[in-house]
Amino acid sequence: MSTAADATRDALYAAILAHPDEDTPRLVFADYLDEQGDHHRAEFIRLQCRLALMNEWDDGYTAADVRCRRLIAEHPEWLDPLRQLNADLLNQPGAFLTHWGRGSHSGFRRGFSSVVSALPEWFAQSGHELFARFPIESAGFHLDYELARAALADGSHLNPLRELSISLWGQEREGLEALVSARRMERVRHLGVYSEVIAVDPFYALLNAPQFAALETFQIWSDCGDPGPRQPPDAIRELDQSSWLFGLRGLAMDGDVFEGLTDRLTRGSDWNPRLQRLFLRGYLGPYGQIAPENAAQVTAGVRSGWFDAVHDLDLSACDFEGLVLKELATRTAVRPIRVTLPGRNRTGYQKGMEVRAGFLATDWLSEVRVLKSKRVGGAEINELVRSRLPGVLRVLEIPRGSLTGEHLSDLLDVPDGWPHLESLNVLNNPIPDDALKEFLSRVERFPRLISLSVGDRKPAPEFLAQLAASPQAAQFRELRLNVPLSTTTADALARSSYLAELDLLSVMEGEAEPAALDRLRRRFGARLTLEAPPPRESE
């Protein structure tokens, strides 16, 4: 029998479905859940609504993100209603837009199941039931077969979607043509297209397709497995002035698309710089061999001014970041807030590392709050500690490098400490046990640090023992420890009173006895992730 509480719940949930873009119905629903005693779900909804309005560099973002991930780990049943409708919908959730700081959180958005991956023809037949029961806003499709492309043509069943992720592998031209002819796409704000190659003519048609006029972010990826030279899409150079491309706030693209686009922009662009997020990847030639004309094209593109409003710059997967950085450093208007750089082995341009020398100390990075770069060495650390960045960074990720205990001490010795840093990732750097122990004893240099990622798969028993026994450990909410456990250290962590408020703990099983690992599981429950030891090599 239906109760008054059930009727109230149904009415409040119906308001969410009727107004999927608004937060108020969701927050009202959260208040109702609190009244009914479902405090965790209410907290989760509020946190995700808050995160949707935040950037990774905002104060408090890390704590809210970590807490959300804990709540999801502890409540897998929250996905049961969607799983019962069609378990295949959860096969690949969250594949799109994770780069833009919209982390997937296992397919949830603003507190509810919102991200799915399905066959387009399933949507044509059953999508109405899905949208009637869930506030779905993001979907991913494969358009590599005719039935899928035919189902996309009539987009009426996809009208509620705000995000669309399309894979075209093997059927690039046909898939793009289907996307260009798709109807009812006016509500889509974020579009991702992934293909092996770019079919020029339909790609040009897509960029001028009026049904995508409301797009805010666009990702276009092609297969960069072969770093050899590719022909840039010449049609980009003749883009119509009405193209939605010129109103984007976020753009992620390959090097060949970038090359053609910069040529169009530098010949008298009407693009009013609104671009806030830019992600470049791919190659402009064989590793380390960028032709002079290609280099000139990149330089001209940066000088055109269309980077000037970018505050989120990701160059982590391209071979021409040296060129981009060199030009950006000369433009006083550019003040990025998040910068992601490639590791040493991804720098194909021969002068890339030479150009990067000293860049951490440049004025154009004075407002950076998030800095990410792999395979950082001592020279970069020396620049970092002498720059303004320790006083302003919220997130620092420098994993898989050559940092030693001495370099970690350099971070600790910064005169004024790191007053705002919330997340530090130095995973897979050869930092020894005694240096990690020293770091913990001086963690007051990082008064707001709540997420710490350390370890390089080598034992660090003294660090783990001190972590379990140290009052300083109470400030952490997330610990990612790439460190193998022993029975002694596993028991120490399980008994620690200072880790009571920890939201997430990840650590390697190591050689700890099964009973000790069970005690650790009982203590932390779903908050704990145990990484199994790597398989032994056969003799």
C-alpha positions in Angstrom: 0.0 0.0 0.0 1.3 3.4 -0.9 1.9 5.7 2.1 1.9 9.5 2.4 5.7 9.4 2.6 5.8 7.5 -0.7 3.5 10.0 -2.3 5.7 12.9 -1.1 8.8 11.2 -2.3 7.3 10.5 -5.7 6.1 14.1 -6.1 9.5 15.6 -5.1 11.3 13.2 -7.5 8.9 14.1 -10.3 9.9 17.7 -9.8 13.5 16.7 -10.5 12.6 14.9 -13.7 10.4 17.9 -14.8 13.2 20.4 -14.2 16.5 18.5 -14.7 18.6 21.6 -15.1 17.6 23.1 -11.8 19.3 22.4 -8.5 16.4 23.5 -6.2 14.2 20.4 -6.7 17.3 18.2 -5.9 18.1 20.2 -2.8 14.5 20.0 -1.6 14.6 16.2 -2.2 17.8 16.1 -0.1 16.0 17.9 2.7 13.2 15.3 2.6 15.7 12.4 2.7 17.3 14.0 5.8 13.9 14.1 7.4 13.4 10.4 6.6 16.8 9.4 8.0 18.7 8.8 4.7 21.5 11.2 5.7 24.2 9.8 3.4 22.1 10.2 0.2 21.1 13.7 1.2 24.7 14.6 1.9 25.7 13.2 -1.5 23.1 15.2 -3.4 24.1 18.4 -1.7 27.8 17.7 -2.3 27.4 16.9 -6.0 25.2 20.0 -6.6 28.0 22.0 -4.9 30.7 20.4 -7.0 28.8 21.1 -10.2 29.4 24.8 -9.6 33.0 24.4 -8.6 36.4 24.0 -10.3 39.2 21.8 -9.2 41.1 24.8 -8.0 38.3 26.2 -5.7 38.8 26.0 -2.0 37.1 22.9 -0.6 36.8 21.1 -3.9 39.1 18.2 -2.9 37.3 17.5 0.4 33.9 17.4 -1.4 35.2 15.2 -4.2 36.8 12.8 -1.8 33.7 12.6 0.4 31.5 11.9 -2.7 33.8 9.0 -3.7 33.5 7.5 -0.3 29.7 7.7 -0.3 29.6 6.0 -3.7 31.9 3.3 -2.5 29.8 2.7 0.6 26.4 2.7 -1.2 26.6 0.6 -4.4 22.8 0.1 -4.1 22.2 3.6 -5.3 22.8 2.3 -8.9 20.4 -0.6 -8.5 17.3 1.1 -10.1 19.3 1.9 -13.2 20.9 -1.5 -13.2 17.5 -3.2 -12.9 16.3 -1.4 -16.0 19.3 -2.3 -18.1 22.6 -3.4 -16.6 24.4 -2.7 -19.9 23.7 1.0 -19.4 26.5 1.0 -16.8 29.1 -0.6 -18.9 31.0 2.6 -19.8 29.7 5.4 -17.6 31.5 8.7 -17.3 33.8 8.3 -20.4 33.2 11.8 -21.6 34.2 15.1 -20.1 36.2 13.9 -17.1 38.9 16.2 -18.3 36.8 19.3 -17.7 36.7 18.7 -14.0 33.4 17.0 -14.2 34.6 13.7 -12.7 32.3 10.8 -13.5 31.7 9.7 -9.9 30.5 6.4 -11.3 27.8 7.9 -13.5 26.3 10.3 -11.0 25.6 14.0 -11.6 24.2 16.3 -9.0 23.2 13.4 -6.8 21.5 11.1 -9.3 22.2 8.5 -12.0 22.8 10.6 -15.1 25.5 9.0 -17.3 24.9 5.9 -19.5 26.3 4.1 -22.5 23.9 2.2 -24.7 23.0 1.2 -28.2 21.3 4.0 -30.1 18.6 1.6 -31.2 17.9 0.7 -27.6 17.3 4.3 -26.9 14.9 4.5 -29.9 12.8 1.6 -28.4 13.2 2.1 -24.6 14.7 5.6 -24.1 11.4 7.0 -23.1 11.2 4.8 -20.0 14.8 5.7 -19.1 14.1 9.4 -19.2 10.8 9.0 -17.4 12.6 7.3 -14.5 16.0 9.0 -14.3 17.4 12.5 -15.0 19.8 11.2 -17.6 21.9 14.0 -19.2 24.9 12.2 -20.7 25.1 9.2 -23.1 27.8 7.5 -25.2 27.2 5.7 -28.5 29.0 3.7 -31.1 28.0 4.6 -34.7 30.1 2.0 -36.4 27.1 0.1 -37.8 24.1 1.1 -39.9 21.3 0.3 -37.4 22.9 2.7 -34.9 23.3 5.5 -37.4 19.6 5.1 -38.5 18.5 5.3 -34.9 20.4 8.5 -34.4 18.8 10.2 -37.4 15.5 10.8 -35.5 16.9 12.4 -32.3 13.5 12.9 -30.6 14.2 10.1 -28.2 17.5 11.8 -27.3 16.1 15.3 -26.7 16.8 15.4 -22.9 20.5 14.8 -23.4 23.0 17.6 -22.6 26.1 15.6 -23.4 26.8 13.2 -26.3 29.8 11.1 -26.8 30.2 9.4 -30.2 32.7 6.7 -31.3 33.2 6.3 -35.1 36.0 3.7 -35.2 36.1 2.2 -38.7 33.0 4.1 -40.0 34.2 7.7 -39.8 32.6 9.3 -42.8 29.2 7.5 -42.4 29.2 8.2 -38.6 29.9 11.9 -39.1 27.2 12.2 -41.8 24.7 10.6 -39.5 25.6 13.1 -36.7 25.3 16.0 -39.1 21.8 14.8 -40.2 20.6 14.0 -36.6 17.7 16.0 -35.5 16.6 17.4 -32.1 20.1 18.1 -30.8 19.4 21.7 -29.8 19.8 20.9 -26.1 23.2 19.3 -26.4 25.9 21.4 -24.7 28.9 19.0 -24.8 29.9 16.9 -27.7 32.7 14.4 -28.1 33.7 12.7 -31.3 36.3 9.9 -31.4 37.5 8.4 -34.6 40.5 6.7 -36.2 40.9 9.4 -38.9 39.0 12.7 -39.6 36.8 12.6 -42.7 37.2 16.2 -43.9 34.0 17.0 -45.7 31.5 15.7 -43.1 33.6 17.1 -40.3 33.4 20.6 -42.0 29.6 20.1 -42.2 29.4 19.1 -38.6 31.2 22.3 -37.6 28.5 24.3 -39.4 25.5 22.1 -38.4 22.9 24.5 -36.9 21.4 21.9 -34.5 24.6 22.1 -32.4 24.5 25.9 -32.0 24.2 25.6 -28.2 27.4 23.7 -27.8 29.7 24.9 -25.0 32.4 22.3 -25.2 33.7 20.1 -28.1 36.2 17.2 -28.2 37.5 15.8 -31.4 40.0 13.0 -31.1 41.6 10.9 -33.8 43.9 8.0 -33.4 47.4 9.3 -32.7 49.0 5.9 -32.4 50.9 6.6 -35.7 52.8 9.9 -35.1 53.5 10.3 -38.7 52.4 13.5 -40.6 48.8 13.8 -41.5 47.0 16.1 -43.8 45.2 18.9 -41.8 41.5 19.3 -42.6 41.7 22.2 -45.1 38.0 22.7 -44.9 38.4 24.3 -41.4 40.1 27.2 -43.1 36.9 28.1 -44.8 34.6 27.9 -41.8 31.4 29.9 -42.1 31.2 32.8 -39.7 28.0 31.3 -38.2 29.9 28.2 -37.0 29.2 27.2 -33.4 32.9 26.6 -33.1 33.5 30.3 -32.5 31.3 30.4 -29.4 32.8 27.5 -27.6 34.1 27.8 -24.0 35.9 24.4 -24.1 37.8 22.8 -26.9 39.8 19.6 -27.0 41.5 18.6 -30.3 44.3 16.9 -32.1 47.4 18.6 -33.6 46.1 18.3 -37.2 42.8 20.0 -36.3 44.7 22.7 -34.5 46.9 23.3 -37.5 44.0 23.9 -39.8 42.1 25.9 -37.3 45.0 28.3 -36.5 45.4 29.1 -40.2 41.7 30.1 -40.3 42.0 32.2 -37.2 45.1 34.0 -38.1 43.6 35.3 -41.4 41.3 37.8 -39.7 39.3 35.8 -37.1 36.0 37.0 -35.9 36.2 34.8 -32.9 35.7 36.8 -29.8 38.0 35.0 -27.3 35.6 33.1 -25.0 37.6 29.9 -24.9 38.3 29.0 -21.3 39.4 25.4 -21.5 41.8 24.1 -24.1 43.2 20.5 -24.4 45.7 19.8 -27.2 47.0 16.4 -28.0 48.7 14.5 -30.9 51.6 15.1 -33.2 52.5 17.5 -35.9 55.1 15.1 -37.4 57.3 12.2 -36.5 58.6 12.3 -33.0 60.8 15.3 -32.5 60.7 16.4 -36.2 58.2 19.2 -36.6 58.6 20.9 -39.9 59.3 24.7 -39.8 56.0 25.5 -41.5 54.1 23.6 -38.9 56.0 25.3 -36.1 55.2 28.7 -37.7 51.5 27.7 -37.8 51.4 26.9 -34.1 53.2 30.1 -33.2 50.8 32.2 -35.3 47.8 30.4 -33.7 49.0 31.3 -30.2 49.8 34.9 -31.2 46.3 35.3 -32.7 44.9 35.9 -29.2 42.4 33.1 -29.1 44.2 31.6 -26.1 44.0 34.8 -24.1 40.9 33.9 -22.0 42.0 30.3 -21.4 42.3 29.4 -17.7 42.5 25.6 -18.1 45.4 24.5 -20.4 46.2 20.8 -20.9 49.2 20.0 -23.1 49.8 16.6 -21.5 49.5 14.5 -24.7 51.0 16.6 -27.5 54.5 17.0 -28.9 54.4 20.8 -29.5 54.0 22.1 -26.0 57.3 23.8 -26.1 56.1 26.1 -28.9 52.9 26.9 -27.2 54.5 27.6 -23.8 57.2 29.8 -25.4 54.5 32.1 -27.0 52.2 32.1 -24.1 54.9 33.3 -21.8 55.2 36.4 -23.9 51.4 37.3 -23.7 50.6 39.3 -20.6 46.9 38.6 -21.1 47.2 34.9 -20.5 46.8 33.8 -16.9 46.0 30.1 -16.7 44.6 28.6 -13.5 45.1 25.0 -14.3 48.1 23.7 -16.3 48.8 20.1 -17.3 52.1 19.3 -19.0 53.5 16.2 -20.7 56.2 14.1 -19.1 59.7 14.2 -20.6 59.1 11.2 -22.8 56.1 12.9 -24.5 58.0 15.9 -25.5 58.6 15.3 -29.2 59.7 18.8 -30.1 63.5 18.9 -29.7 63.4 22.3 -28.0 60.5 21.4 -25.8 62.4 20.9 -22.6 64.7 23.8 -23.4 61.8 26.1 -23.7 60.3 24.8 -20.5 63.4 25.6 -18.5 62.6 28.3 -16.1 58.9 28.5 -17.1 57.7 27.8 -13.5 59.1 31.2 -12.4 57.5 33.2 -15.2 54.8 35.8 -14.3 52.2 34.2 -16.6 51.9 31.3 -14.2 51.5 33.5 -11.2 47.8 32.6 -10.9 48.1 28.9 -11.4 46.2 26.9 -8.7 46.5 23.4 -10.2 49.8 22.1 -11.7 50.1 18.6 -13.1 53.2 17.1 -14.8 54.6 13.7 -14.9 58.3 12.7 -14.8 59.4 15.9 -13.1 63.1 16.1 -12.0 65.3 18.1 -9.7 65.6 21.1 -12.0 61.8 21.6 -12.1 61.6 21.2 -8.3 64.2 23.9 -7.8 62.2 26.2 -10.0 59.0 25.4 -8.2 60.2 26.1 -4.7 61.7 29.4 -5.8 58.5 30.5 -7.6 55.3 32.1 -6.3 53.4 28.8 -6.7 53.9 27.3 -3.2 51.9 30.2 -1.8 48.9 29.7 -4.2 48.6 26.1 -5.4 45.6 24.0 -4.4 46.6 20.8 -6.3 50.1 19.6 -7.2 50.5 16.3 -9.1 54.0 15.3 -10.1 54.0 11.5 -10.3 56.2 9.0 -12.0 59.3 11.2 -11.9 62.8 11.2 -10.4 62.1 13.0 -7.1 64.2 11.9 -4.2 64.1 12.4 -0.5 66.2 15.5 -1.0 63.7 17.0 -3.3 60.9 16.2 -0.9 62.9 18.1 1.8 63.1 21.0 -0.6 59.3 21.1 -0.7 59.2 21.1 3.1 61.8 23.9 3.3 59.8 26.5 1.4 59.9 29.5 3.7 56.2 30.2 4.0 55.1 26.6 3.5 52.1 25.6 1.3 49.2 27.4 2.9 46.5 26.4 0.4 47.6 23.0 -1.0 44.8 20.5 -0.6 46.1 17.6 -2.8 49.6 16.3 -3.3 50.5 13.4 -5.7 54.1 12.3 -5.8 53.3 8.6 -6.6 56.0 6.4 -8.2 58.9 8.7 -7.3 62.0 7.1 -5.7 61.4 8.8 -2.3 62.8 6.6 0.5 61.1 5.5 3.7 63.0 8.0 6.0 62.1 10.9 3.8 58.4 10.0 3.9 58.7 9.7 7.6 60.2 13.2 7.8 57.5 14.6 5.6 54.8 13.3 8.0 56.6 14.8 11.0 56.6 18.2 9.2 53.2 18.0 7.6 52.3 21.3 9.4 54.0 22.9 6.4 50.9 21.8 4.5 48.1 22.9 6.9 45.2 22.3 4.4 46.5 19.1 2.8 43.9 16.4 3.0 44.7 14.1 0.0 48.2 12.6 -0.2 49.5 10.1 -2.8 52.9 8.6 -2.2 55.0 5.5 -2.6 56.8 3.6 -5.4 55.9 0.0 -4.7 58.8 -0.3 -2.2 58.4 -1.1 1.5 58.2 1.9 3.8 57.5 0.4 7.2 58.7 3.3 9.3 56.5 5.7 7.4 53.4 3.5 7.8 54.1 2.9 11.5 54.4 6.7 12.1 51.3 7.3 10.0 49.3 5.0 12.3 50.7 6.5 15.5 50.9 10.2 14.5 48.3 12.8 15.5 49.2 14.7 12.3 47.6 11.8 10.3 44.2 13.0 11.5 44.2 15.9 8.9 44.0 13.5 6.0 40.8 12.4 4.3 42.4 10.4 1.4 45.6 8.4 1.4 46.8 6.7 -1.7 49.8 4.7 -0.6 51.7 2.8 -3.3 53.4 0.9 -0.4 53.3 -2.8 0.4 51.9 -3.8 3.7 53.4 -6.2 6.2 51.3 -7.9 8.9 52.7 -5.4 11.5 51.9 -2.3 9.4 48.5 -3.6 8.4 47.6 -4.1 12.1 49.0 -0.7 13.0 46.7 1.0 10.4 43.8 -1.1 11.6 44.3 0.0 15.2 45.1 3.7 14.5 42.7 6.1 16.3 44.1 9.0 14.1 42.6 7.6 10.9 39.0 7.5 12.2 37.9 10.3 9.9 39.7 9.0 6.8 37.3 8.8 3.8 39.4 6.7 1.4 42.5 4.5 1.9 44.3 2.7 -0.9 47.4 0.5 -0.1 49.2 -2.5 -1.5 48.5 -5.9 0.1 52.2 -6.7 0.1 53.1 -9.7 2.3 50.6 -9.1 5.1 48.9 -12.2 6.4 45.3 -12.7 5.2 44.0 -12.3 8.8 45.7 -8.9 9.1 44.2 -7.8 5.8 40.8 -8.9 7.1 41.2 -6.8 10.2 42.0 -3.9 8.0 38.9 -4.5 5.9 36.7 -4.7 9.0 38.1 -1.4 10.2 37.7 0.6 7.0 35.0 -1.3 5.0 34.2 0.1 1.6 36.6 3.0 2.2 39.5 0.6 1.7 41.1 -0.4 -1.6 43.7 -3.2 -1.4 45.9 -3.5 -4.4 46.9 -7.1 -5.0 50.7 -7.9 -5.4 51.9 -8.2 -9.0 52.1 -11.8 -10.3 55.4 -13.5 -9.7 57.6 -14.0 -12.7 58.0 -17.6 -13.7 61.5 -18.9 -13.0 
